[in-house]
Amino acid sequence: MRLIDVGKFYRGLAQQDQALDWLQKQISPAIITEFAQKWRSQSIVTNSPIRLIDACKFYRAAPNQNQALDWLEGRISPAILSEFFGRWQNANR
């Protein structure tokens, strides 16, 4: 599973939101801010972070969105990703 798949299969379920909130708390604010910049395809650094829930709500498989999600996934430890994907899968049952 990949973060792109999370965007594709997000349905706004409370358990999905809980899994995404958990993941967001595991990521440093600096990485979230850089992710927001890549997500919004801005070349100028802004200090407006993004909520992962909102990224999923507005996911449209745009190239910059996919690149941003791939970039973010590369900055999250395998252990954190594994825990998140477990929480995500339980949310979808």
N, CA, C and O of each residue as an XYZ file, in Angstrom:
372
protein
N       0.844     -1.181      0.000
C       0.000      0.000      0.000
C       0.886      1.239      0.000
O       1.999      1.233      0.527
N       0.366      2.297     -0.603
C       1.109      3.560     -0.697
C       0.198      4.700     -0.264
O      -1.021      4.540     -0.201
N       0.796      5.855      0.036
C      -0.009      7.015      0.419
C      -0.922      7.461     -0.717
O      -2.004      7.993     -0.466
N      -0.504      7.254     -1.949
C      -1.366      7.586     -3.086
C      -2.663      6.767     -2.999
O      -3.745      7.274     -3.295
N      -2.543      5.506     -2.592
C      -3.732      4.658     -2.448
C      -4.660      5.193     -1.361
O      -5.881      5.089     -1.473
N      -4.082      5.761     -0.317
C      -4.892      6.350      0.751
C      -5.751      7.471      0.170
O      -6.940      7.574      0.471
N      -5.137      8.307     -0.666
C      -5.896      9.382     -1.309
C      -6.999      8.836     -2.208
O      -8.113      9.358     -2.222
N      -6.687      7.798     -2.947
C      -7.656      7.215     -3.871
C      -8.863      6.619     -3.155
O      -9.993      6.730     -3.629
N      -8.613      5.985     -2.010
C      -9.667      5.236     -1.339
C     -10.239      5.929     -0.110
O     -10.983      5.320      0.659
N      -9.898      7.184      0.074
C     -10.424      7.937      1.209
C     -11.919      8.163      1.015
O     -12.359      8.604     -0.047
N     -12.704      7.852      2.068
C     -14.156      8.022      1.992
C     -14.713      8.890      3.118
O     -15.928      9.023      3.265
N     -13.830      9.471      3.902
C     -14.294     10.341      4.979
C     -14.828      9.611      6.194
O     -15.552     10.197      7.000
N     -14.481      8.336      6.340
C     -14.907      7.583      7.506
C     -14.174      8.088      8.747
O     -13.009      8.476      8.671
N     -14.850      8.082      9.872
C     -14.248      8.568     11.122
C     -12.948      7.822     11.428
O     -11.975      8.430     11.873
N     -12.927      6.515     11.194
C     -11.735      5.728     11.481
C     -10.587      6.091     10.535
O      -9.421      6.053     10.928
N     -10.918      6.442      9.292
C      -9.880      6.883      8.358
C      -9.287      8.201      8.855
O      -8.070      8.387      8.851
N     -10.156      9.105      9.279
C      -9.685     10.388      9.807
C      -8.800     10.177     11.030
O      -7.792     10.865     11.189
N      -9.166      9.235     11.894
C      -8.348      8.947     13.076
C      -6.976      8.420     12.681
O      -5.969      8.802     13.277
N      -6.928      7.552     11.687
C      -5.643      7.024     11.218
C      -4.787      8.149     10.638
O      -3.587      8.221     10.905
N      -5.405      9.027      9.844
C      -4.663     10.151      9.257
C      -4.194     11.136     10.323
O      -3.078     11.649     10.247
N      -5.042     11.401     11.315
C      -4.626     12.278     12.426
C      -3.431     11.669     13.159
O      -2.479     12.371     13.500
N      -3.488     10.368     13.396
C      -2.374      9.690     14.060
C      -1.093      9.865     13.246
O      -0.043     10.203     13.791
N      -1.191      9.630     11.933
C      -0.007      9.756     11.078
C       0.538     11.174     11.114
O       1.748     11.372     11.221
N      -0.335     12.149     11.027
C       0.105     13.540     11.013
C       0.900     13.864     12.280
O       1.876     14.612     12.224
N       0.489     13.309     13.415
C       1.183     13.567     14.679
C       2.575     12.937     14.706
O       3.418     13.325     15.515
N       2.813     11.973     13.830
C       4.109     11.298     13.790
C       5.118     12.028     12.902
O       6.307     11.711     12.916
N       4.642     12.996     12.136
C       5.480     13.697     11.149
C       5.830     15.074     11.680
O       4.980     15.766     12.239
N       7.077     15.469     11.505
C       7.504     16.773     12.007
C       6.779     17.897     11.268
O       6.450     17.758     10.090
N       6.532     19.009     11.962
C       5.885     20.160     11.315
C       6.651     20.651     10.089
O       6.038     21.102      9.121
N       7.972     20.572     10.116
C       8.766     21.024      8.969
C       8.480     20.177      7.732
O       8.385     20.703      6.623
N       8.345     18.874      7.923
C       8.048     17.991      6.784
C       6.635     18.239      6.286
O       6.403     18.247      5.077
N       5.683     18.442      7.195
C       4.309     18.747      6.783
C       4.276     20.048      5.983
O       3.566     20.144      4.981
N       5.033     21.037      6.418
C       5.067     22.313      5.702
C       5.651     22.132      4.302
O       5.132     22.688      3.335
N       6.721     21.362      4.196
C       7.313     21.122      2.876
C       6.376     20.300      1.998
O       6.282     20.532      0.792
N       5.684     19.337      2.607
C       4.685     18.567      1.869
C       3.599     19.498      1.318
O       3.196     19.368      0.162
N       3.132     20.427      2.141
C       2.092     21.374      1.713
C       2.565     22.178      0.511
O       1.804     22.417     -0.427
N       3.824     22.592      0.545
C       4.392     23.356     -0.577
C       4.387     22.510     -1.845
O       4.004     22.989     -2.913
N       4.807     21.268     -1.730
C       4.829     20.385     -2.902
C       3.408     20.054     -3.366
O       3.137     20.014     -4.566
N       2.509     19.820     -2.419
C       1.111     19.511     -2.740
C       0.480     20.639     -3.536
O      -0.229     20.411     -4.515
N       0.749     21.847     -3.101
C       0.161     23.026     -3.755
C       0.990     23.478     -4.946
O       0.659     24.475     -5.588
N       2.059     22.760     -5.249
C       3.015     23.060     -6.321
C       3.433     24.525     -6.321
O       3.349     25.221     -7.333
N       3.880     24.963     -5.167
C       4.374     26.330     -5.013
C       5.887     26.298     -4.921
O       6.459     25.443     -4.245
N       6.521     27.215     -5.591
C       7.968     27.293     -5.501
C       8.394     28.174     -4.335
O       9.561     28.165     -3.942
N       7.462     28.929     -3.784
C       7.757     29.805     -2.660
C       7.378     29.076     -1.374
O       6.291     28.511     -1.257
N       8.294     29.102     -0.418
C       8.026     28.451      0.861
C       6.989     29.263      1.624
O       7.127     30.475      1.791
N       5.952     28.579      2.083
C       4.938     29.225      2.913
C       4.907     28.522      4.260
O       5.390     27.398      4.395
N       4.355     29.168      5.222
C       4.255     28.575      6.546
C       2.873     28.008      6.810
O       2.502     27.808      7.967
N       2.111     27.748      5.773
C       0.775     27.208      6.005
C       0.791     25.699      5.794
O       0.765     25.221      4.660
N       0.834     24.955      6.896
C       0.822     23.498      6.768
C      -0.524     23.000      6.262
O      -1.480     23.764      6.127
N      -0.574     21.736      5.993
C      -1.783     21.122      5.468
C      -2.139     19.945      6.372
O      -1.256     19.292      6.928
N      -3.415     19.682      6.512
C      -3.856     18.485      7.229
C      -3.913     17.336      6.232
O      -4.391     17.504      5.110
N      -3.431     16.184      6.639
C      -3.464     15.030      5.744
C      -4.898     14.659      5.381
O      -5.160     14.173      4.280
N      -5.820     14.888      6.306
C      -7.236     14.635      6.004
C      -7.675     15.506      4.824
O      -8.357     15.028      3.917
N      -7.286     16.772      4.838
C      -7.663     17.668      3.737
C      -7.005     17.252      2.431
O      -7.611     17.354      1.364
N      -5.764     16.784      2.514
C      -5.093     16.303      1.300
C      -5.889     15.145      0.696
O      -6.035     15.062     -0.524
N      -6.397     14.260      1.540
C      -7.200     13.139      1.033
C      -8.539     13.610      0.479
O      -8.996     13.125     -0.556
N      -9.164     14.557      1.173
C     -10.457     15.065      0.707
C     -10.348     15.687     -0.678
O     -11.259     15.559     -1.496
N      -9.238     16.355     -0.937
C      -9.084     17.082     -2.190
C      -8.153     16.396     -3.178
O      -7.700     17.009     -4.145
N      -7.871     15.124     -2.932
C      -7.004     14.358     -3.821
C      -7.701     14.147     -5.165
O      -8.842     13.687     -5.226
N      -6.994     14.492     -6.234
C      -7.545     14.334     -7.587
C      -6.570     13.642     -8.532
O      -6.752     13.668     -9.749
N      -5.533     13.023     -7.967
C      -4.506     12.323     -8.748
C      -3.755     13.255     -9.685
O      -3.256     12.819    -10.723
N      -3.667     14.522     -9.335
C      -2.883     15.473    -10.124
C      -1.400     15.114     -9.966
O      -0.990     14.639     -8.907
N      -0.602     15.337    -11.004
C       0.822     14.974    -10.917
C       1.525     15.552     -9.688
O       2.301     14.854     -9.035
N       1.260     16.814     -9.370
C       1.925     17.403     -8.202
C       1.459     16.735     -6.906
O       2.237     16.622     -5.959
N       0.206     16.295     -6.855
C      -0.290     15.615     -5.660
C       0.399     14.256     -5.498
O       0.832     13.900     -4.402
N       0.494     13.510     -6.585
C       1.153     12.206     -6.532
C       2.627     12.353     -6.161
O       3.148     11.574     -5.363
N       3.294     13.341     -6.735
C       4.702     13.576     -6.414
C       4.859     13.963     -4.948
O       5.791     13.512     -4.282
N       3.956     14.793     -4.447
C       4.021     15.215     -3.048
C       3.804     14.029     -2.113
O       4.508     13.897     -1.113
N       2.841     13.169     -2.425
C       2.586     11.992     -1.591
C       3.763     11.018     -1.629
O       4.129     10.447     -0.601
N       4.354     10.826     -2.805
C       5.539      9.967     -2.905
C       6.692     10.552     -2.090
O       7.401      9.827     -1.392
N       6.870     11.867     -2.186
C       7.930     12.544     -1.431
C       7.706     12.338      0.062
O       8.633     11.977      0.788
N       6.472     12.568      0.523
C       6.154     12.424      1.938
C       6.396     10.992      2.405
O       6.978     10.772      3.467
N       5.960     10.040      1.628
C       6.133      8.634      1.991
C       7.608      8.298      2.186
O       7.960      7.496      3.052
N       8.469      8.915      1.378
C       9.905      8.685      1.488
C      10.530      9.278      2.740
O      11.671      8.958      3.073
N       9.797     10.138      3.437
C      10.315     10.775      4.641
C       9.753     10.175      5.928
O      10.105     10.611      7.025
N       8.901      9.200      5.799
C       8.291      8.557      6.956
C       8.954      7.198      7.148
O       9.136      6.449      6.188
N       9.310      6.888      8.372
C       9.999      5.619      8.639
C       9.098      4.437      8.269
O       7.873      4.528      8.352
N       9.718      3.335      7.862
C       8.929      2.145      7.541
C       8.058      1.679      8.712
O       6.945      1.196      8.500
N       8.550      1.819      9.933
C       7.768      1.393     11.098
C       6.514      2.245     11.260
O       5.440      1.718     11.549
N       6.641      3.544     11.079
C       5.478      4.445     11.182
C       4.500      4.145     10.052
O       3.293      4.069     10.281
N       5.010      3.975      8.836
C       4.126      3.649      7.710
C       3.389      2.334      7.951
O       2.195      2.226      7.671
N       4.096      1.347      8.465
C       3.467      0.053      8.726
C       2.342      0.200      9.753
O       1.255     -0.351      9.576
N       2.608      0.939     10.815
C       1.574      1.165     11.834
C       0.387      1.917     11.237
O      -0.766      1.572     11.497
N       0.671      2.943     10.437
C      -0.409      3.711      9.812
C      -1.247      2.834      8.887
O      -2.476      2.857      8.950
N      -0.587      2.067      8.034
C      -1.338      1.235      7.091
C      -2.182      0.197      7.826
O      -3.271     -0.150      7.369
N      -1.692     -0.298      8.955
C      -2.499     -1.202      9.772
C      -3.739     -0.505     10.302
O      -4.837     -1.058     10.261
N      -3.559      0.715     10.801
C      -4.698      1.492     11.292
C      -5.658      1.796     10.145
O      -6.875      1.714     10.314
N      -5.119      2.144      8.990
C      -5.934      2.477      7.810
C      -6.765      1.264      7.373
O      -7.957      1.389      7.095
N      -6.135      0.114      7.317
C      -6.839     -1.090      6.880
C      -7.935     -1.473      7.869
O      -9.016     -1.901      7.466
N      -7.661     -1.320      9.152
C      -8.702     -1.599     10.160
C      -9.862     -0.633     10.017
O     -11.005     -1.000     10.288
N      -9.591      0.599      9.595
C     -10.638      1.601      9.417
C     -11.565      1.247      8.263
O     -12.720      1.674      8.235
N     -11.067      0.475      7.322
C     -11.844      0.156      6.136
C     -12.588     -1.169      6.247
O     -13.187     -1.632      5.276
N     -12.550     -1.771      7.416
C     -13.262     -3.058      7.605
C     -14.610     -2.841      8.212
O     -15.345     -3.802      8.442
